[in-house]
Amino acid sequence: MMKQIALVTNSTKDPTGELTGRIRQIIEASQGEVTACLFKGKDSSGLYGRVEPESIPEGTELIISLGGDGSFLHTAKDLVDLRIPIVGVNIGTLGYLTEMDLDGFAEEFRHIRQGEYHIEERMILEGRILRNGEELIRDIAVNDIVLNRLGSMKIINFDVMINSRFLNSYSADGYIICTPTGSTGYNLSAGGPVAHPVSEVIITTPVCEHSLNSRSVVFSADAQIDVIVREKEEEGNQIKAISFDGNNEIVLENEDVVRVVKSDKKLLNLRLDKMSFVEHLGRKMR
């Protein structure tokens, strides 16, 4: 029975703290002990504030993220090294990743208190940017790692290697590399496939590729995916960038390599036993 609970709230979604207070009251009414912390939602540049692991007390058994899918992803990524299960309460819009809704929280939390849940271990991606063979940046992504363009509407050019073997050259608006968890995000919007969240695969989807035979490709989780940034004469000063879970954009230079592999880290996602992934997906798609 989980007793020590940490509430992590996106302050943009709950600026007055009213919703956080409602959740706290429900937990405390069932003899739970609550620690609440706020993090800053997206600023004008589209960046989230950081959720500091030190803000989560020792002994915490469950982290509840209040916000939307972005809040859940951000919290899960910042706190992944704590190895504490996390569940999302949707006070945003779509909520593919959030397990609970605000209006039904009291009943759903009762199920958690009664042990009617299970913990899913979901894979995470690790990405590195290599320039002239030297590692510049290393980061993880719960959802996706995305190559895109900044400013200009011109297409970008890049090659993709799988386990050091050439796959294809692309001229596209971007390229998505995602986990099964991230398959219902940008990947789905770009026409990519949906994968069961506990499966062990890496999904790649070109964005608006300038070819009639462009398709998503699904690889095993042990694949190494290298995206090599190229430049064609007609591109001019096209600016290319890579983002990890959409929270930062790192400008790339031509011939940079973005290397993506499965991370050793795992997302511990709490799921209620009330609904399967297929039922949850079907409800969100209707």
C-alpha positions as CSV (number, residue, x, y, z in Angstrom):
1,M,0.0,0.0,0.0
2,M,1.6,3.3,-1.2
3,K,1.6,5.9,1.6
4,Q,4.4,8.4,0.7
5,I,3.2,10.4,-2.3
6,A,4.9,13.3,-4.2
7,L,2.8,15.6,-6.3
8,V,4.6,17.3,-9.1
9,T,2.5,20.1,-10.7
10,N,2.9,22.1,-13.8
11,S,2.4,25.6,-12.5
12,T,1.2,26.8,-15.9
13,K,-1.7,24.3,-15.8
14,D,-2.5,25.1,-12.1
15,P,-1.3,28.6,-11.4
16,T,-3.3,29.1,-8.2
17,G,-2.6,25.6,-6.8
18,E,-6.3,24.9,-6.5
19,L,-6.2,21.6,-8.4
20,T,-3.1,20.5,-6.5
21,G,-4.9,21.3,-3.3
22,R,-7.9,19.1,-4.3
23,I,-5.6,16.2,-5.1
24,R,-3.7,16.6,-1.8
25,Q,-7.0,16.6,0.2
26,I,-8.1,13.3,-1.4
27,I,-4.7,11.6,-0.7
28,E,-4.6,12.9,2.9
29,A,-8.2,11.8,3.5
30,S,-7.0,8.2,2.8
31,Q,-4.1,8.5,5.3
32,G,-1.5,9.2,2.6
33,E,1.4,11.6,3.2
34,V,1.9,14.2,0.5
35,T,4.9,16.3,-0.6
36,A,3.9,18.8,-3.2
37,C,6.3,20.7,-5.5
38,L,5.7,22.9,-8.5
39,F,7.8,23.3,-11.6
40,K,7.5,26.0,-14.2
41,G,5.6,25.1,-17.3
42,K,6.7,26.2,-20.8
43,D,8.1,29.6,-21.1
44,S,8.0,31.9,-24.1
45,S,10.7,29.9,-25.8
46,G,8.8,26.6,-25.3
47,L,11.1,25.2,-22.6
48,Y,10.1,23.6,-19.3
49,G,11.7,24.4,-16.0
50,R,13.5,21.5,-14.4
51,V,12.1,19.2,-11.8
52,E,14.9,18.7,-9.3
53,P,15.4,15.2,-8.0
54,E,16.3,16.7,-4.6
55,S,12.8,18.0,-4.3
56,I,11.5,14.4,-4.0
57,P,11.9,13.2,-0.3
58,E,13.6,10.0,0.4
59,G,11.1,7.2,1.0
60,T,8.7,8.5,-1.7
61,E,6.7,5.5,-3.1
62,L,4.8,7.2,-5.9
63,I,5.1,10.3,-8.0
64,I,1.9,11.9,-9.3
65,S,2.3,14.3,-12.2
66,L,-0.4,16.9,-12.6
67,G,-0.6,18.5,-16.1
68,G,-0.8,17.0,-19.5
69,D,1.3,14.6,-21.6
70,G,4.2,17.2,-21.7
71,S,4.2,17.6,-18.0
72,F,4.3,13.8,-17.5
73,L,7.1,13.4,-20.0
74,H,9.1,16.2,-18.4
75,T,8.7,14.9,-14.9
76,A,9.4,11.3,-15.9
77,K,12.6,12.3,-17.7
78,D,14.0,14.5,-14.9
79,L,13.2,12.0,-12.2
80,V,14.0,8.7,-14.0
81,D,17.1,8.0,-12.0
82,L,15.1,7.9,-8.7
83,R,13.4,4.6,-9.9
84,I,10.1,5.6,-8.4
85,P,6.8,4.7,-10.2
86,I,5.0,7.7,-11.8
87,V,1.4,8.2,-12.8
88,G,-0.1,11.2,-14.6
89,V,-3.3,13.1,-13.8
90,N,-4.6,14.9,-16.9
91,I,-5.5,18.5,-16.4
92,G,-4.4,19.3,-20.0
93,T,-6.1,18.4,-23.3
94,L,-5.5,15.0,-25.1
95,G,-3.8,13.0,-22.4
96,Y,-2.5,9.8,-24.2
97,L,0.1,9.3,-21.5
98,T,-1.8,10.3,-18.4
99,E,-3.6,7.4,-16.7
100,M,-6.1,9.4,-14.6
101,D,-8.5,12.3,-15.0
102,L,-9.0,15.0,-12.4
103,D,-12.8,14.4,-12.1
104,G,-12.4,10.7,-11.4
105,F,-9.2,11.0,-9.3
106,A,-10.8,10.1,-5.9
107,E,-12.1,6.7,-7.2
108,E,-9.0,6.0,-9.2
109,F,-6.7,6.7,-6.2
110,R,-8.8,4.3,-4.1
111,H,-7.8,1.6,-6.6
112,I,-4.2,2.5,-6.1
113,R,-4.6,2.3,-2.3
114,Q,-6.1,-1.1,-2.7
115,G,-3.2,-2.4,-4.8
116,E,-5.3,-2.6,-8.0
117,Y,-2.5,-1.5,-10.3
118,H,0.6,-2.8,-12.0
119,I,4.0,-1.2,-12.9
120,E,5.1,-1.1,-16.5
121,E,8.8,-0.8,-17.4
122,R,9.0,1.2,-20.6
123,M,12.1,1.7,-22.7
124,I,13.8,5.1,-23.1
125,L,16.1,6.3,-25.8
126,E,19.6,7.8,-25.4
127,G,20.9,10.2,-28.0
128,R,24.4,11.6,-28.6
129,I,25.5,14.3,-31.0
130,L,28.9,13.6,-32.5
131,R,31.0,16.3,-34.3
132,N,34.2,15.2,-35.9
133,G,34.1,12.1,-33.9
134,E,33.8,13.9,-30.6
135,E,30.7,13.7,-28.4
136,L,29.2,17.1,-27.8
137,I,25.9,16.3,-26.0
138,R,24.2,13.2,-24.5
139,D,20.6,13.2,-23.4
140,I,17.7,10.8,-23.0
141,A,14.1,10.8,-24.4
142,V,11.1,9.1,-23.0
143,N,9.0,10.0,-26.1
144,D,11.1,10.9,-29.1
145,I,14.3,12.4,-30.6
146,V,13.4,14.7,-33.5
147,L,15.5,16.2,-36.3
148,N,13.8,19.3,-37.6
149,R,14.5,22.7,-39.3
150,L,14.5,26.2,-37.8
151,G,13.2,29.3,-39.6
152,S,13.4,28.5,-43.3
153,M,10.8,26.3,-45.0
154,K,13.4,24.6,-47.1
155,I,13.7,20.8,-46.7
156,I,16.7,19.3,-44.9
157,N,18.9,16.4,-46.2
158,F,20.3,13.6,-44.1
159,D,21.4,10.0,-44.4
160,V,20.4,7.2,-42.0
161,M,22.6,4.3,-41.0
162,I,21.4,1.3,-39.1
163,N,24.1,-0.7,-37.2
164,S,26.7,1.1,-39.5
165,R,24.8,0.0,-42.6
166,F,23.3,2.5,-45.0
167,L,19.5,2.6,-45.0
168,N,18.5,5.7,-47.1
169,S,19.1,9.3,-47.9
170,Y,16.2,11.6,-47.1
171,S,15.0,15.0,-48.2
172,A,12.3,15.9,-45.7
173,D,10.9,18.4,-43.2
174,G,12.3,16.2,-40.4
175,Y,12.9,12.8,-38.9
176,I,11.3,11.2,-35.8
177,I,13.0,8.5,-33.8
178,C,10.6,7.4,-31.0
179,T,10.0,4.8,-28.3
180,P,6.7,2.8,-28.2
181,T,5.6,5.3,-25.5
182,G,6.2,8.1,-28.0
183,S,4.5,6.4,-30.9
184,T,1.2,8.1,-30.0
185,G,2.8,11.6,-30.1
186,Y,4.4,13.4,-33.0
187,N,5.0,10.0,-34.7
188,L,1.3,9.3,-34.9
189,S,0.6,12.8,-36.2
190,A,3.2,12.3,-39.0
191,G,1.5,9.0,-40.1
192,G,3.7,6.6,-38.1
193,P,2.5,3.4,-36.5
194,V,1.3,3.0,-32.9
195,A,3.2,0.4,-30.8
196,H,2.2,-1.2,-27.5
197,P,4.0,0.9,-24.8
198,V,5.9,-2.0,-23.2
199,S,7.2,-3.4,-26.5
200,E,10.9,-3.2,-27.2
201,V,11.3,-1.5,-30.6
202,I,12.5,1.8,-32.0
203,I,10.3,3.5,-34.6
204,T,11.6,5.9,-37.2
205,T,9.3,8.2,-39.3
206,P,10.3,10.8,-41.9
207,V,8.3,14.0,-41.8
208,C,6.8,15.1,-45.1
209,E,9.5,13.3,-47.1
210,H,9.8,14.4,-50.7
211,S,9.4,10.9,-52.1
212,L,6.4,8.7,-52.9
213,N,8.0,5.6,-51.3
214,S,8.8,7.0,-47.9
215,R,7.6,4.9,-45.0
216,S,8.1,4.5,-41.3
217,V,10.5,1.7,-40.3
218,V,10.4,-0.2,-37.0
219,F,13.7,-1.6,-35.7
220,S,14.6,-3.9,-32.8
221,A,15.5,-2.2,-29.6
222,D,19.2,-3.2,-29.9
223,A,19.6,-1.2,-33.2
224,Q,22.0,1.8,-33.4
225,I,20.6,4.5,-35.5
226,D,22.9,7.2,-37.0
227,V,21.4,10.3,-38.6
228,I,24.1,12.1,-40.6
229,V,23.3,15.7,-41.5
230,R,24.0,16.6,-45.1
231,E,23.8,19.8,-47.1
232,K,22.9,20.4,-50.7
233,E,23.8,23.5,-52.6
234,E,20.2,24.7,-52.9
235,E,19.8,24.6,-49.1
236,G,21.7,27.8,-48.5
237,N,21.9,28.6,-44.7
238,Q,19.3,26.1,-43.6
239,I,19.4,25.7,-39.8
240,K,18.9,22.2,-38.5
241,A,18.3,21.1,-34.9
242,I,17.7,18.1,-32.8
243,S,15.3,18.0,-29.9
244,F,14.8,15.5,-27.0
245,D,11.2,15.2,-26.0
246,G,10.6,18.5,-27.5
247,N,12.1,20.5,-24.6
248,N,15.3,21.7,-26.2
249,E,16.6,22.4,-29.7
250,I,20.3,21.9,-30.3
251,V,21.6,23.4,-33.6
252,L,23.5,21.0,-35.8
253,E,26.3,21.5,-38.2
254,N,26.6,19.7,-41.5
255,E,28.2,16.2,-41.1
256,D,27.2,16.0,-37.5
257,V,26.0,12.6,-36.5
258,V,23.0,12.0,-34.2
259,R,23.4,8.5,-32.7
260,V,20.4,6.9,-31.0
261,V,20.3,3.7,-29.0
262,K,18.2,2.2,-26.3
263,S,19.0,3.6,-22.9
264,D,19.9,1.5,-19.9
265,K,17.3,3.6,-17.9
266,K,13.6,2.6,-17.6
267,L,10.4,4.5,-17.1
268,L,8.4,3.0,-14.3
269,N,4.8,3.8,-15.3
270,L,1.9,3.0,-13.0
271,R,-1.1,1.6,-14.7
272,L,-4.5,0.9,-13.2
273,D,-6.0,-2.5,-13.9
274,K,-9.3,-1.0,-15.0
275,M,-8.5,-0.6,-18.7
276,S,-6.1,-2.2,-21.2
277,F,-3.8,-0.2,-23.5
278,V,-6.0,-1.1,-26.5
279,E,-9.2,0.2,-24.7
280,H,-7.4,3.3,-23.6
281,L,-6.1,4.0,-27.1
282,G,-9.5,3.4,-28.6
283,R,-11.1,5.8,-26.2
284,K,-8.6,8.5,-27.0
285,M,-9.0,8.0,-30.8
286,R,-12.8,8.3,-30.7
